[in-house]
Amino acid sequence: MTHVLRAQTRIVATTKIAFAGVLAMAAFVALISLAPAVLFGKHQDPHTVLEGAATIAAVTAMLLGALQTAGDLQNGMTRALLLAEPRRLRVLGAQLLVSLGQGAGVGVTAALLADATQAVLGRPGLPAAAIAWAGAGTTIAAALSGLLGAAAGIILRNPALAACVIVLWSYAAEPFISTLSHRIYIYLPGGARDSLIHHHSAHHYIPPPLAGGLILAGWAAAAALTAALAFTRRDAA
């Protein structure tokens, strides 16, 4: 298992997708943090900045995980891993674990950048405890989202299709469901992520962070199980 993990980590580290994805995420986080103040002279609430950063981090982690695993299936990299380790579940486990770690890195980067932009603007930030909780929630949400995305890439196999599904689900389907019924939304990945980062709402019930973490972990586990069934039952070529 260790040699497969090392090989998968090397694959991710030597591809341009991860680097480009983190740069794009950083640009978006900086944009939502700085643009209102620079362009319109309006300062956003620190909670809003952290929540926006967490959403961008989670979607980025999902996209990177999906593009990596689906891309590996498409370009034959997964087949090469299977030649070194024929036990498919070990290869799948390595891919999911690397995506989990990659997502955690994305979450940490987003949380630190969001807080740093507020310091640059000279805005009074949140209390240290609130920042720590939001940062931890962002990291956990991004890590689980990375695993979720990697599983989606295994299931869908096509990088473009996986990316389209993730973007449409995150920015169209979930917001639409939220407007129809927030009681349903809180049990979706986006609602669970809101809980993890201590999202504040005066109009809707937001579950506690532990509940949100368990819901998101449940989605990730279900996706991983589905990916395992698909990966072990069909040709990896």
C-alpha positions, 0 to 999 in steps of 0.5 A: 500500500505504501508504494502505491501511495508514494506513486500516486502522490508523485503523479499528483505532484508532477501534474500541472492540474493541482498547481493550476487549481490552487492558483485559481482558487487563491485568485478567487479567494483574493477576489471575493475578499478584496474586490468589494473594498478596492472597487466599491470601498465596502468591507465585507463581514469576515464571516462572509469572506471565510464562508466564500473561501470555504465554498471555493476551497471545497469545489476546487478540491472536488474538481481536482480530485475528479480531474485527477482520478478520471484523468488517470483512467483516461490516460492509462496511469491507473492501468500502470498503477495496477500493473505494479499493484494488481489489488484494485482496492489498494490502488483505489484507496491510495487515490482517495487518500491522496485526494483527501490530503490534497483537499486538506491542503487546499482548505488550509490555503484558502482559510489562511488566505481569507484571513490574510486579506482581512489583515491587509485591509486593516479590518478587525478580524474575528476572535482567534477561536472563531478563526480557528474553528472556521479554518478547521471546518474549511480544512475538513470540508475541503478534505472530504470534498476532495475524496468525494470528487475523486470518487466521482471521477472514478465513477464517471471516468470522463474528466470533462463530464465529472467537472461539469457535474460538480460545477452544475451541482455546486453552483446550480442544483444545490442553490436551487434546492436551498431556495425550495427547501432548506430542510433538505439542503442541510442534508446535502454536501453544501449544507453540511459544509455550511454547518462545518464552517459555522455558517450564520443565518437569521432565517434558517436552521443550521445544524452544529458543526459535528452534525455537518461533518458527519453528514459530509463524511457520510456522502464521502463514504457513500461515494467511495463505496460506489467508486469501489464497486464500479472500479472492481467490476469494470475494466480500468483501461 
